């Protein structure tokens, strides 16, 4: 059985298909962008590359994604 800290690490790295894990996966992909402003096309491409449906994002998800990007950059 995994310990709580191990589960948190797996989710942080997107190894679990939880909502937070998926958002973190997209954030890590976007953090590699050389652009300071992410355009819609780049956001959608990062989602597809991460196995996430870009149309499934809610406003709350986008806010969480922005917080994660701020942490990573």
N, CA, C and O atoms as a Tripos MOL2 file, in Angstrom:
@<TRIPOS>MOLECULE
protein
  292   291    73     0     0
PROTEIN
NO_CHARGES

@<TRIPOS>ATOM
      1 N           0.8440   -1.1890    0.0000 N.3       1 UNK1
      2 CA          0.0000    0.0000    0.0000 C.3       1 UNK1
      3 C           0.8810    1.2410    0.0000 C.2       1 UNK1
      4 O           1.9200    1.2740    0.6590 O.2       1 UNK1
      5 N           0.4650    2.2510   -0.7350 N.am      2 UNK2
      6 CA          1.2310    3.4890   -0.8080 C.3       2 UNK2
      7 C           0.9580    4.3600    0.4120 C.2       2 UNK2
      8 O          -0.1400    4.3590    0.9680 O.2       2 UNK2
      9 N           1.9720    5.0900    0.8060 N.am      3 UNK3
     10 CA          1.8220    6.0650    1.8870 C.3       3 UNK3
     11 C           1.2770    7.3600    1.2830 C.2       3 UNK3
     12 O           1.3420    7.5660    0.0710 O.2       3 UNK3
     13 N           0.7410    8.2260    2.1410 N.am      4 UNK4
     14 CA          0.1290    9.4710    1.6550 C.3       4 UNK4
     15 C           1.1100   10.3190    0.8520 C.2       4 UNK4
     16 O           0.7330   10.8800   -0.1760 O.2       4 UNK4
     17 N           2.3550   10.4230    1.2970 N.am      5 UNK5
     18 CA          3.3250   11.2480    0.5800 C.3       5 UNK5
     19 C           3.6530   10.6550   -0.7890 C.2       5 UNK5
     20 O           3.9450   11.3950   -1.7280 O.2       5 UNK5
     21 N           3.6090    9.3250   -0.9120 N.am      6 UNK6
     22 CA          3.8620    8.6920   -2.2000 C.3       6 UNK6
     23 C           2.7160    8.9750   -3.1720 C.2       6 UNK6
     24 O           2.9520    9.2500   -4.3480 O.2       6 UNK6
     25 N           1.4890    8.9080   -2.6880 N.am      7 UNK7
     26 CA          0.3390    9.2200   -3.5300 C.3       7 UNK7
     27 C           0.3730   10.6730   -3.9830 C.2       7 UNK7
     28 O           0.0590   10.9770   -5.1340 O.2       7 UNK7
     29 N           0.7560   11.5740   -3.0720 N.am      8 UNK8
     30 CA          0.8510   12.9910   -3.4270 C.3       8 UNK8
     31 C           1.9050   13.2150   -4.5050 C.2       8 UNK8
     32 O           1.6950   14.0120   -5.4190 O.2       8 UNK8
     33 N           3.0290   12.5220   -4.4080 N.am      9 UNK9
     34 CA          4.0840   12.6540   -5.4190 C.3       9 UNK9
     35 C           3.5930   12.1250   -6.7740 C.2       9 UNK9
     36 O           3.8360   12.7450   -7.8090 O.2       9 UNK9
     37 N           2.9110   10.9930   -6.7630 N.am     10 UNK10
     38 CA          2.4110   10.4290   -8.0150 C.3      10 UNK10
     39 C           1.4030   11.3750   -8.6690 C.2      10 UNK10
     40 O           1.4160   11.5600   -9.8860 O.2      10 UNK10
     41 N           0.5360   11.9660   -7.8600 N.am     11 UNK11
     42 CA         -0.4450   12.8910   -8.4070 C.3      11 UNK11
     43 C           0.2460   14.1410   -8.9350 C.2      11 UNK11
     44 O          -0.1040   14.6390  -10.0050 O.2      11 UNK11
     45 N           1.2170   14.6470   -8.2000 N.am     12 UNK12
     46 CA          1.9340   15.8460   -8.6170 C.3      12 UNK12
     47 C           2.6080   15.6530   -9.9630 C.2      12 UNK12
     48 O           2.6790   16.5890  -10.7590 O.2      12 UNK12
     49 N           3.0940   14.4730  -10.2240 N.am     13 UNK13
     50 CA          3.7610   14.1930  -11.4890 C.3      13 UNK13
     51 C           2.8000   13.6700  -12.5570 C.2      13 UNK13
     52 O           3.2330   13.2590  -13.6330 O.2      13 UNK13
     53 N           1.5100   13.6840  -12.2660 N.am     14 UNK14
     54 CA          0.5250   13.3140  -13.2730 C.3      14 UNK14
     55 C           0.4450   11.8270  -13.5360 C.2      14 UNK14
     56 O          -0.0300   11.4140  -14.5940 O.2      14 UNK14
     57 N           0.8970   11.0140  -12.6010 N.am     15 UNK15
     58 CA          0.8660    9.5760  -12.8010 C.3      15 UNK15
     59 C          -0.4820    8.9630  -12.4450 C.2      15 UNK15
     60 O          -0.7350    7.7900  -12.7220 O.2      15 UNK15
     61 N          -1.3330    9.7570  -11.8380 N.am     16 UNK16
     62 CA         -2.6760    9.2980  -11.4850 C.3      16 UNK16
     63 C          -3.6510   10.1360  -12.3020 C.2      16 UNK16
     64 O          -3.4140   11.3250  -12.5130 O.2      16 UNK16
     65 N          -4.7120    9.5520  -12.7520 N.am     17 UNK17
     66 CA         -5.6660   10.2720  -13.5800 C.3      17 UNK17
     67 C          -6.7130   10.9980  -12.7600 C.2      17 UNK17
     68 O          -7.9090   10.9110  -13.0390 O.2      17 UNK17
     69 N          -6.2530   11.7160  -11.7470 N.am     18 UNK18
     70 CA         -7.1630   12.5820  -11.0080 C.3      18 UNK18
     71 C          -7.1760   13.9270  -11.7060 C.2      18 UNK18
     72 O          -6.2910   14.2150  -12.5120 O.2      18 UNK18
     73 N          -8.1410   14.7340  -11.4160 N.am     19 UNK19
     74 CA         -8.2390   16.0500  -12.0230 C.3      19 UNK19
     75 C          -6.9710   16.8620  -11.7760 C.2      19 UNK19
     76 O          -6.4490   17.4940  -12.6950 O.2      19 UNK19
     77 N          -6.4800   16.8490  -10.5500 N.am     20 UNK20
     78 CA         -5.2720   17.6020  -10.2170 C.3      20 UNK20
     79 C          -4.0720   17.0550  -10.9720 C.2      20 UNK20
     80 O          -3.2420   17.8220  -11.4600 O.2      20 UNK20
     81 N          -3.9740   15.7570  -11.0720 N.am     21 UNK21
     82 CA         -2.8760   15.1480  -11.8100 C.3      21 UNK21
     83 C          -2.8830   15.5540  -13.2700 C.2      21 UNK21
     84 O          -1.8300   15.8270  -13.8470 O.2      21 UNK21
     85 N          -4.0630   15.5970  -13.8710 N.am     22 UNK22
     86 CA         -4.1780   15.9960  -15.2730 C.3      22 UNK22
     87 C          -3.7990   17.4630  -15.4610 C.2      22 UNK22
     88 O          -3.1090   17.8130  -16.4180 O.2      22 UNK22
     89 N          -4.2460   18.3030  -14.5610 N.am     23 UNK23
     90 CA         -3.9080   19.7290  -14.6290 C.3      23 UNK23
     91 C          -2.4040   19.9080  -14.4650 C.2      23 UNK23
     92 O          -1.7960   20.7030  -15.1810 O.2      23 UNK23
     93 N          -1.8030   19.1840  -13.5380 N.am     24 UNK24
     94 CA         -0.3590   19.2810  -13.3280 C.3      24 UNK24
     95 C           0.4100   18.8330  -14.5660 C.2      24 UNK24
     96 O           1.4380   19.4140  -14.9140 O.2      24 UNK24
     97 N          -0.0860   17.8160  -15.2120 N.am     25 UNK25
     98 CA          0.5620   17.3110  -16.4200 C.3      25 UNK25
     99 C           0.5580   18.3860  -17.5160 C.2      25 UNK25
    100 O           1.5770   18.6070  -18.1710 O.2      25 UNK25
    101 N          -0.5740   19.0470  -17.7120 N.am     26 UNK26
    102 CA         -0.6770   20.1140  -18.7100 C.3      26 UNK26
    103 C           0.2170   21.2930  -18.2980 C.2      26 UNK26
    104 O           0.8860   21.8900  -19.1420 O.2      26 UNK26
    105 N           0.2260   21.6210  -17.0180 N.am     27 UNK27
    106 CA          1.0440   22.7410  -16.5370 C.3      27 UNK27
    107 C           2.5260   22.4930  -16.7960 C.2      27 UNK27
    108 O           3.2410   23.4040  -17.2130 O.2      27 UNK27
    109 N           2.9890   21.2800  -16.5560 N.am     28 UNK28
    110 CA          4.4050   20.9790  -16.8040 C.3      28 UNK28
    111 C           4.7350   21.1190  -18.2850 C.2      28 UNK28
    112 O           5.8180   21.5860  -18.6370 O.2      28 UNK28
    113 N           3.8180   20.7230  -19.1450 N.am     29 UNK29
    114 CA          4.0310   20.8470  -20.5930 C.3      29 UNK29
    115 C           4.0840   22.3290  -20.9810 C.2      29 UNK29
    116 O           4.9500   22.7360  -21.7540 O.2      29 UNK29
    117 N           3.1580   23.1370  -20.4450 N.am     30 UNK30
    118 CA          3.1240   24.5660  -20.7690 C.3      30 UNK30
    119 C           4.3190   25.3130  -20.1800 C.2      30 UNK30
    120 O           4.7760   26.3010  -20.7530 O.2      30 UNK30
    121 N           4.8210   24.8510  -19.0500 N.am     31 UNK31
    122 CA          5.9600   25.5130  -18.4120 C.3      31 UNK31
    123 C           7.2180   25.4220  -19.2820 C.2      31 UNK31
    124 O           8.1510   26.2050  -19.1020 O.2      31 UNK31
    125 N           7.2480   24.4890  -20.2070 N.am     32 UNK32
    126 CA          8.3920   24.3330  -21.1060 C.3      32 UNK32
    127 C           8.3430   25.3330  -22.2660 C.2      32 UNK32
    128 O           9.2990   25.4420  -23.0330 O.2      32 UNK32
    129 N           7.2520   26.0460  -22.3900 N.am     33 UNK33
    130 CA          7.0800   26.9860  -23.4880 C.3      33 UNK33
    131 C           8.0180   28.1790  -23.3250 C.2      33 UNK33
    132 O           8.1760   28.6950  -22.2180 O.2      33 UNK33
    133 N           8.6360   28.6170  -24.4100 N.am     34 UNK34
    134 CA          9.4780   29.8120  -24.3410 C.3      34 UNK34
    135 C           8.6590   31.1050  -24.3170 C.2      34 UNK34
    136 O           9.2050   32.1820  -24.0770 O.2      34 UNK34
    137 N           7.3600   31.0010  -24.5620 N.am     35 UNK35
    138 CA          6.4920   32.1820  -24.6180 C.3      35 UNK35
    139 C           6.0520   32.6090  -23.2230 C.2      35 UNK35
    140 O           5.8020   31.7680  -22.3600 O.2      35 UNK35
    141 N           5.9580   33.9020  -23.0090 N.am     36 UNK36
    142 CA          5.4820   34.3940  -21.7150 C.3      36 UNK36
    143 C           3.9590   34.4140  -21.6620 C.2      36 UNK36
    144 O           3.3750   34.4120  -20.5780 O.2      36 UNK36
    145 N           3.3170   34.4340  -22.8180 N.am     37 UNK37
    146 CA          1.8570   34.3820  -22.9060 C.3      37 UNK37
    147 C           1.4760   33.1320  -23.6850 C.2      37 UNK37
    148 O           1.9620   32.9020  -24.7930 O.2      37 UNK37
    149 N           0.6070   32.3360  -23.0950 N.am     38 UNK38
    150 CA          0.1720   31.0920  -23.7230 C.3      38 UNK38
    151 C          -1.0630   31.3800  -24.5710 C.2      38 UNK38
    152 O          -2.0730   31.8700  -24.0680 O.2      38 UNK38
    153 N          -0.9730   31.0780  -25.8270 N.am     39 UNK39
    154 CA         -2.1110   31.2610  -26.7340 C.3      39 UNK39
    155 C          -2.9970   30.0160  -26.6990 C.2      39 UNK39
    156 O          -2.5630   28.9480  -26.2680 O.2      39 UNK39
    157 N          -4.2280   30.1620  -27.1530 N.am     40 UNK40
    158 CA         -5.1940   29.0660  -27.1360 C.3      40 UNK40
    159 C          -4.6730   27.8400  -27.8810 C.2      40 UNK40
    160 O          -4.8450   26.7110  -27.4210 O.2      40 UNK40
    161 N          -4.0440   28.0590  -29.0180 N.am     41 UNK41
    162 CA         -3.5320   26.9430  -29.8210 C.3      41 UNK41
    163 C          -2.4860   26.1580  -29.0210 C.2      41 UNK41
    164 O          -2.4800   24.9270  -29.0310 O.2      41 UNK41
    165 N          -1.6080   26.8810  -28.3330 N.am     42 UNK42
    166 CA         -0.5740   26.2230  -27.5420 C.3      42 UNK42
    167 C          -1.1890   25.4750  -26.3550 C.2      42 UNK42
    168 O          -0.7610   24.3690  -26.0240 O.2      42 UNK42
    169 N          -2.1850   26.0760  -25.7230 N.am     43 UNK43
    170 CA         -2.8780   25.4290  -24.6070 C.3      43 UNK43
    171 C          -3.5280   24.1280  -25.0720 C.2      43 UNK43
    172 O          -3.3930   23.0920  -24.4210 O.2      43 UNK43
    173 N          -4.2300   24.1880  -26.1940 N.am     44 UNK44
    174 CA         -4.9090   22.9930  -26.7040 C.3      44 UNK44
    175 C          -3.8970   21.9110  -27.0880 C.2      44 UNK44
    176 O          -4.1260   20.7300  -26.8280 O.2      44 UNK44
    177 N          -2.7930   22.3010  -27.6980 N.am     45 UNK45
    178 CA         -1.7590   21.3320  -28.0770 C.3      45 UNK45
    179 C          -1.1640   20.6630  -26.8420 C.2      45 UNK45
    180 O          -0.9400   19.4530  -26.8370 O.2      45 UNK45
    181 N          -0.9100   21.4450  -25.7960 N.am     46 UNK46
    182 CA         -0.3660   20.8830  -24.5470 C.3      46 UNK46
    183 C          -1.3540   19.8980  -23.9300 C.2      46 UNK46
    184 O          -0.9550   18.8610  -23.4000 O.2      46 UNK46
    185 N          -2.6340   20.2240  -23.9990 N.am     47 UNK47
    186 CA         -3.6630   19.3160  -23.4690 C.3      47 UNK47
    187 C          -3.6450   17.9930  -24.2370 C.2      47 UNK47
    188 O          -3.6060   16.9180  -23.6370 O.2      47 UNK47
    189 N          -3.6740   18.0820  -25.5610 N.am     48 UNK48
    190 CA         -3.6870   16.8650  -26.3740 C.3      48 UNK48
    191 C          -2.4380   16.0270  -26.1420 C.2      48 UNK48
    192 O          -2.5200   14.8010  -26.0630 O.2      48 UNK48
    193 N          -1.2830   16.6750  -26.0320 N.am     49 UNK49
    194 CA         -0.0360   15.9570  -25.7910 C.3      49 UNK49
    195 C          -0.0210   15.2990  -24.4180 C.2      49 UNK49
    196 O           0.6890   14.3180  -24.2000 O.2      49 UNK49
    197 N          -0.8030   15.8420  -23.4970 N.am     50 UNK50
    198 CA         -0.8660   15.3040  -22.1370 C.3      50 UNK50
    199 C          -2.0240   14.3390  -21.9470 C.2      50 UNK50
    200 O          -2.2190   13.8090  -20.8530 O.2      50 UNK50
    201 N          -2.7970   14.1060  -23.0070 N.am     51 UNK51
    202 CA         -3.9260   13.1920  -22.9160 C.3      51 UNK51
    203 C          -5.1200   13.7740  -22.1900 C.2      51 UNK51
    204 O          -5.8680   13.0490  -21.5350 O.2      51 UNK51
    205 N          -5.3020   15.0850  -22.3040 N.am     52 UNK52
    206 CA         -6.3920   15.7780  -21.6140 C.3      52 UNK52
    207 C          -7.2730   16.4720  -22.6510 C.2      52 UNK52
    208 O          -6.7680   17.0660  -23.6040 O.2      52 UNK52
    209 N          -8.5720   16.3950  -22.4630 N.am     53 UNK53
    210 CA         -9.5130   17.0910  -23.3480 C.3      53 UNK53
    211 C          -9.5380   18.5700  -22.9610 C.2      53 UNK53
    212 O          -9.9750   18.9020  -21.8590 O.2      53 UNK53
    213 N          -9.0800   19.4660  -23.8390 N.am     54 UNK54
    214 CA         -9.0480   20.8850  -23.4780 C.3      54 UNK54
    215 C         -10.4350   21.4810  -23.2520 C.2      54 UNK54
    216 O         -10.5740   22.4790  -22.5450 O.2      54 UNK54
    217 N         -11.4480   20.8800  -23.8430 N.am     55 UNK55
    218 CA        -12.8070   21.4010  -23.6720 C.3      55 UNK55
    219 C         -13.4270   21.0130  -22.3330 C.2      55 UNK55
    220 O         -14.5130   21.4820  -21.9900 O.2      55 UNK55
    221 N         -12.7430   20.1630  -21.5810 N.am     56 UNK56
    222 CA        -13.2890   19.7330  -20.2910 C.3      56 UNK56
    223 C         -12.8830   20.6620  -19.1500 C.2      56 UNK56
    224 O         -13.3390   20.4820  -18.0220 O.2      56 UNK56
    225 N         -12.0340   21.6510  -19.4240 N.am     57 UNK57
    226 CA        -11.5740   22.5570  -18.3750 C.3      57 UNK57
    227 C         -12.6940   23.4960  -17.9450 C.2      57 UNK57
    228 O         -13.3730   24.1000  -18.7750 O.2      57 UNK57
    229 N         -12.8690   23.6050  -16.6520 N.am     58 UNK58
    230 CA        -13.8000   24.5880  -16.0890 C.3      58 UNK58
    231 C         -12.9850   25.8130  -15.6820 C.2      58 UNK58
    232 O         -11.7560   25.7840  -15.7370 O.2      58 UNK58
    233 N         -13.6450   26.8670  -15.2830 N.am     59 UNK59
    234 CA        -12.9390   28.0620  -14.8130 C.3      59 UNK59
    235 C         -12.0750   27.7270  -13.5960 C.2      59 UNK59
    236 O         -10.9600   28.2320  -13.4660 O.2      59 UNK59
    237 N         -12.5810   26.8930  -12.7220 N.am     60 UNK60
    238 CA        -11.8280   26.4840  -11.5320 C.3      60 UNK60
    239 C         -10.5600   25.7220  -11.9480 C.2      60 UNK60
    240 O          -9.4940   25.9230  -11.3660 O.2      60 UNK60
    241 N         -10.6790   24.8580  -12.9440 N.am     61 UNK61
    242 CA         -9.5150   24.1250  -13.4530 C.3      61 UNK61
    243 C          -8.4790   25.0810  -14.0290 C.2      61 UNK61
    244 O          -7.2820   24.9120  -13.7970 O.2      61 UNK61
    245 N          -8.9290   26.0810  -14.7770 N.am     62 UNK62
    246 CA         -8.0110   27.0540  -15.3740 C.3      62 UNK62
    247 C          -7.2880   27.8520  -14.2910 C.2      62 UNK62
    248 O          -6.1030   28.1570  -14.4270 O.2      62 UNK62
    249 N          -7.9960   28.1870  -13.2280 N.am     63 UNK63
    250 CA         -7.3660   28.8990  -12.1160 C.3      63 UNK63
    251 C          -6.3180   28.0220  -11.4390 C.2      63 UNK63
    252 O          -5.2420   28.4980  -11.0770 O.2      63 UNK63
    253 N          -6.6320   26.7460  -11.2710 N.am     64 UNK64
    254 CA         -5.6770   25.8130  -10.6840 C.3      64 UNK64
    255 C          -4.4620   25.6510  -11.6010 C.2      64 UNK64
    256 O          -3.3280   25.5640  -11.1280 O.2      64 UNK64
    257 N          -4.7010   25.6110  -12.8960 N.am     65 UNK65
    258 CA         -3.6270   25.5080  -13.8740 C.3      65 UNK65
    259 C          -2.7250   26.7440  -13.7850 C.2      65 UNK65
    260 O          -1.5010   26.6200  -13.8280 O.2      65 UNK65
    261 N          -3.3140   27.9210  -13.6620 N.am     66 UNK66
    262 CA         -2.5200   29.1470  -13.5380 C.3      66 UNK66
    263 C          -1.6650   29.1320  -12.2800 C.2      66 UNK66
    264 O          -0.5000   29.5290  -12.3170 O.2      66 UNK66
    265 N          -2.2310   28.6800  -11.1690 N.am     67 UNK67
    266 CA         -1.4520   28.5880   -9.9170 C.3      67 UNK67
    267 C          -0.2680   27.6340  -10.0860 C.2      67 UNK67
    268 O           0.8400   27.9320   -9.6400 O.2      67 UNK67
    269 N          -0.5010   26.4980  -10.7250 N.am     68 UNK68
    270 CA          0.5700   25.5260  -10.9270 C.3      68 UNK68
    271 C           1.6450   26.0850  -11.8540 C.2      68 UNK68
    272 O           2.8350   25.8760  -11.6200 O.2      68 UNK68
    273 N           1.2370   26.7910  -12.8990 N.am     69 UNK69
    274 CA          2.2130   27.4110  -13.7920 C.3      69 UNK69
    275 C           3.0480   28.4480  -13.0510 C.2      69 UNK69
    276 O           4.2550   28.5490  -13.2730 O.2      69 UNK69
    277 N           2.4170   29.2100  -12.1820 N.am     70 UNK70
    278 CA          3.1510   30.2040  -11.3890 C.3      70 UNK70
    279 C           4.1920   29.5180  -10.4900 C.2      70 UNK70
    280 O           5.2820   30.0510  -10.2850 O.2      70 UNK70
    281 N           3.8580   28.3600   -9.9670 N.am     71 UNK71
    282 CA          4.8170   27.6100   -9.1370 C.3      71 UNK71
    283 C           5.9970   27.1190   -9.9570 C.2      71 UNK71
    284 O           7.1370   27.1250   -9.4920 O.2      71 UNK71
    285 N           5.7100   26.6920  -11.1870 N.am     72 UNK72
    286 CA          6.7430   26.0680  -12.0300 C.3      72 UNK72
    287 C           7.6420   27.0780  -12.7290 C.2      72 UNK72
    288 O           8.7690   26.7540  -13.1020 O.2      72 UNK72
    289 N           7.1520   28.2930  -12.9070 N.am     73 UNK73
    290 CA          7.9550   29.2760  -13.6520 C.3      73 UNK73
    291 C           8.4550   30.3920  -12.7610 C.2      73 UNK73
    292 O           9.1440   31.2970  -13.2320 O.2      73 UNK73
@<TRIPOS>BOND
     1     1     2 1
     2     2     3 1
     3     3     4 2
     4     3     5 am
     5     5     6 1
     6     6     7 1
     7     7     8 2
     8     7     9 am
     9     9    10 1
    10    10    11 1
    11    11    12 2
    12    11    13 am
    13    13    14 1
    14    14    15 1
    15    15    16 2
    16    15    17 am
    17    17    18 1
    18    18    19 1
    19    19    20 2
    20    19    21 am
    21    21    22 1
    22    22    23 1
    23    23    24 2
    24    23    25 am
    25    25    26 1
    26    26    27 1
    27    27    28 2
    28    27    29 am
    29    29    30 1
    30    30    31 1
    31    31    32 2
    32    31    33 am
    33    33    34 1
    34    34    35 1
    35    35    36 2
    36    35    37 am
    37    37    38 1
    38    38    39 1
    39    39    40 2
    40    39    41 am
    41    41    42 1
    42    42    43 1
    43    43    44 2
    44    43    45 am
    45    45    46 1
    46    46    47 1
    47    47    48 2
    48    47    49 am
    49    49    50 1
    50    50    51 1
    51    51    52 2
    52    51    53 am
    53    53    54 1
    54    54    55 1
    55    55    56 2
    56    55    57 am
    57    57    58 1
    58    58    59 1
    59    59    60 2
    60    59    61 am
    61    61    62 1
    62    62    63 1
    63    63    64 2
    64    63    65 am
    65    65    66 1
    66    66    67 1
    67    67    68 2
    68    67    69 am
    69    69    70 1
    70    70    71 1
    71    71    72 2
    72    71    73 am
    73    73    74 1
    74    74    75 1
    75    75    76 2
    76    75    77 am
    77    77    78 1
    78    78    79 1
    79    79    80 2
    80    79    81 am
    81    81    82 1
    82    82    83 1
    83    83    84 2
    84    83    85 am
    85    85    86 1
    86    86    87 1
    87    87    88 2
    88    87    89 am
    89    89    90 1
    90    90    91 1
    91    91    92 2
    92    91    93 am
    93    93    94 1
    94    94    95 1
    95    95    96 2
    96    95    97 am
    97    97    98 1
    98    98    99 1
    99    99   100 2
   100    99   101 am
   101   101   102 1
   102   102   103 1
   103   103   104 2
   104   103   105 am
   105   105   106 1
   106   106   107 1
   107   107   108 2
   108   107   109 am
   109   109   110 1
   110   110   111 1
   111   111   112 2
   112   111   113 am
   113   113   114 1
   114   114   115 1
   115   115   116 2
   116   115   117 am
   117   117   118 1
   118   118   119 1
   119   119   120 2
   120   119   121 am
   121   121   122 1
   122   122   123 1
   123   123   124 2
   124   123   125 am
   125   125   126 1
   126   126   127 1
   127   127   128 2
   128   127   129 am
   129   129   130 1
   130   130   131 1
   131   131   132 2
   132   131   133 am
   133   133   134 1
   134   134   135 1
   135   135   136 2
   136   135   137 am
   137   137   138 1
   138   138   139 1
   139   139   140 2
   140   139   141 am
   141   141   142 1
   142   142   143 1
   143   143   144 2
   144   143   145 am
   145   145   146 1
   146   146   147 1
   147   147   148 2
   148   147   149 am
   149   149   150 1
   150   150   151 1
   151   151   152 2
   152   151   153 am
   153   153   154 1
   154   154   155 1
   155   155   156 2
   156   155   157 am
   157   157   158 1
   158   158   159 1
   159   159   160 2
   160   159   161 am
   161   161   162 1
   162   162   163 1
   163   163   164 2
   164   163   165 am
   165   165   166 1
   166   166   167 1
   167   167   168 2
   168   167   169 am
   169   169   170 1
   170   170   171 1
   171   171   172 2
   172   171   173 am
   173   173   174 1
   174   174   175 1
   175   175   176 2
   176   175   177 am
   177   177   178 1
   178   178   179 1
   179   179   180 2
   180   179   181 am
   181   181   182 1
   182   182   183 1
   183   183   184 2
   184   183   185 am
   185   185   186 1
   186   186   187 1
   187   187   188 2
   188   187   189 am
   189   189   190 1
   190   190   191 1
   191   191   192 2
   192   191   193 am
   193   193   194 1
   194   194   195 1
   195   195   196 2
   196   195   197 am
   197   197   198 1
   198   198   199 1
   199   199   200 2
   200   199   201 am
   201   201   202 1
   202   202   203 1
   203   203   204 2
   204   203   205 am
   205   205   206 1
   206   206   207 1
   207   207   208 2
   208   207   209 am
   209   209   210 1
   210   210   211 1
   211   211   212 2
   212   211   213 am
   213   213   214 1
   214   214   215 1
   215   215   216 2
   216   215   217 am
   217   217   218 1
   218   218   219 1
   219   219   220 2
   220   219   221 am
   221   221   222 1
   222   222   223 1
   223   223   224 2
   224   223   225 am
   225   225   226 1
   226   226   227 1
   227   227   228 2
   228   227   229 am
   229   229   230 1
   230   230   231 1
   231   231   232 2
   232   231   233 am
   233   233   234 1
   234   234   235 1
   235   235   236 2
   236   235   237 am
   237   237   238 1
   238   238   239 1
   239   239   240 2
   240   239   241 am
   241   241   242 1
   242   242   243 1
   243   243   244 2
   244   243   245 am
   245   245   246 1
   246   246   247 1
   247   247   248 2
   248   247   249 am
   249   249   250 1
   250   250   251 1
   251   251   252 2
   252   251   253 am
   253   253   254 1
   254   254   255 1
   255   255   256 2
   256   255   257 am
   257   257   258 1
   258   258   259 1
   259   259   260 2
   260   259   261 am
   261   261   262 1
   262   262   263 1
   263   263   264 2
   264   263   265 am
   265   265   266 1
   266   266   267 1
   267   267   268 2
   268   267   269 am
   269   269   270 1
   270   270   271 1
   271   271   272 2
   272   271   273 am
   273   273   274 1
   274   274   275 1
   275   275   276 2
   276   275   277 am
   277   277   278 1
   278   278   279 1
   279   279   280 2
   280   279   281 am
   281   281   282 1
   282   282   283 1
   283   283   284 2
   284   283   285 am
   285   285   286 1
   286   286   287 1
   287   287   288 2
   288   287   289 am
   289   289   290 1
   290   290   291 1
   291   291   292 2
@<TRIPOS>SUBSTRUCTURE
     1 UNK1         2 RESIDUE 1 A UNK
     2 UNK2         6 RESIDUE 1 A UNK
     3 UNK3        10 RESIDUE 1 A UNK
     4 UNK4        14 RESIDUE 1 A UNK
     5 UNK5        18 RESIDUE 1 A UNK
     6 UNK6        22 RESIDUE 1 A UNK
     7 UNK7        26 RESIDUE 1 A UNK
     8 UNK8        30 RESIDUE 1 A UNK
     9 UNK9        34 RESIDUE 1 A UNK
    10 UNK10       38 RESIDUE 1 A UNK
    11 UNK11       42 RESIDUE 1 A UNK
    12 UNK12       46 RESIDUE 1 A UNK
    13 UNK13       50 RESIDUE 1 A UNK
    14 UNK14       54 RESIDUE 1 A UNK
    15 UNK15       58 RESIDUE 1 A UNK
    16 UNK16       62 RESIDUE 1 A UNK
    17 UNK17       66 RESIDUE 1 A UNK
    18 UNK18       70 RESIDUE 1 A UNK
    19 UNK19       74 RESIDUE 1 A UNK
    20 UNK20       78 RESIDUE 1 A UNK
    21 UNK21       82 RESIDUE 1 A UNK
    22 UNK22       86 RESIDUE 1 A UNK
    23 UNK23       90 RESIDUE 1 A UNK
    24 UNK24       94 RESIDUE 1 A UNK
    25 UNK25       98 RESIDUE 1 A UNK
    26 UNK26      102 RESIDUE 1 A UNK
    27 UNK27      106 RESIDUE 1 A UNK
    28 UNK28      110 RESIDUE 1 A UNK
    29 UNK29      114 RESIDUE 1 A UNK
    30 UNK30      118 RESIDUE 1 A UNK
    31 UNK31      122 RESIDUE 1 A UNK
    32 UNK32      126 RESIDUE 1 A UNK
    33 UNK33      130 RESIDUE 1 A UNK
    34 UNK34      134 RESIDUE 1 A UNK
    35 UNK35      138 RESIDUE 1 A UNK
    36 UNK36      142 RESIDUE 1 A UNK
    37 UNK37      146 RESIDUE 1 A UNK
    38 UNK38      150 RESIDUE 1 A UNK
    39 UNK39      154 RESIDUE 1 A UNK
    40 UNK40      158 RESIDUE 1 A UNK
    41 UNK41      162 RESIDUE 1 A UNK
    42 UNK42      166 RESIDUE 1 A UNK
    43 UNK43      170 RESIDUE 1 A UNK
    44 UNK44      174 RESIDUE 1 A UNK
    45 UNK45      178 RESIDUE 1 A UNK
    46 UNK46      182 RESIDUE 1 A UNK
    47 UNK47      186 RESIDUE 1 A UNK
    48 UNK48      190 RESIDUE 1 A UNK
    49 UNK49      194 RESIDUE 1 A UNK
    50 UNK50      198 RESIDUE 1 A UNK
    51 UNK51      202 RESIDUE 1 A UNK
    52 UNK52      206 RESIDUE 1 A UNK
    53 UNK53      210 RESIDUE 1 A UNK
    54 UNK54      214 RESIDUE 1 A UNK
    55 UNK55      218 RESIDUE 1 A UNK
    56 UNK56      222 RESIDUE 1 A UNK
    57 UNK57      226 RESIDUE 1 A UNK
    58 UNK58      230 RESIDUE 1 A UNK
    59 UNK59      234 RESIDUE 1 A UNK
    60 UNK60      238 RESIDUE 1 A UNK
    61 UNK61      242 RESIDUE 1 A UNK
    62 UNK62      246 RESIDUE 1 A UNK
    63 UNK63      250 RESIDUE 1 A UNK
    64 UNK64      254 RESIDUE 1 A UNK
    65 UNK65      258 RESIDUE 1 A UNK
    66 UNK66      262 RESIDUE 1 A UNK
    67 UNK67      266 RESIDUE 1 A UNK
    68 UNK68      270 RESIDUE 1 A UNK
    69 UNK69      274 RESIDUE 1 A UNK
    70 UNK70      278 RESIDUE 1 A UNK
    71 UNK71      282 RESIDUE 1 A UNK
    72 UNK72      286 RESIDUE 1 A UNK
    73 UNK73      290 RESIDUE 1 A UNK
